[in-house]
Amino acid sequence: MSVIVVNPQLEYWGETSLRKAILKLVKGKADVLAHNGVQIGIDENDNPIYYPLVIQLRRLVIVKYKSTKVHWSSSAVFDRDDNICQYWHFNELDEPFMHKCTETERTIDHVLPTSRNGKKNDFKNTVCACRRCNELIKKNRTPEEVGLKLIRAPLIPKRVIGDRILRHFAYNPNKKCHVAFAKIRPDLV
């Protein structure tokens, strides 16, 4: 079970283990914003300690980019695409819209399948796609073969040295900590 960590401005910072979250609380580096009501101990003043779901850092921690190069990883692709399926979705009125993927439904899609000599770990050949588009519609074909249209061409992301690193939150309704965080920051879901 993980615990969500937010900075003092309630921006998503990441997830950590229960052990690391408790260490931050005990050392006075964080406060509990949400817990699940299960008592896991008592502090030195005989106050109950509950299982935390969301903790808030007391001090602002800023990490800045040291290089302009972005190394390929699935999380870098999800960040570049902001967890939005890169294939247009259509509603019942045949109007296009962008679909924001949850953590459980997002996948990495190879625009040109690797079985057809598409590059595997290449920003220009990989996009964020929902399971429906990737596994049910596109499968092992090109977008043109199945009538899918990309929202935008995949590009290699660039960074500016010294820019602040921001992390993106991908909601997973099966995680209690995500549900608790969604109540604190519903604008991120």
Secondary structure by P-SEA (a helix, b strand, c coil): cbbbbbcccccccccccaaaaaaaaaaccccccccccccccccccccccccccbbbbcbbbbbbbccccccccaaaaaaaacccccbbbbccccbbbbbbbccccbbbbccccccccccccccccbbbbccccccccccccccccccccccccccccccccccbbbbbbbbbcccaaaaaaaaaccccc
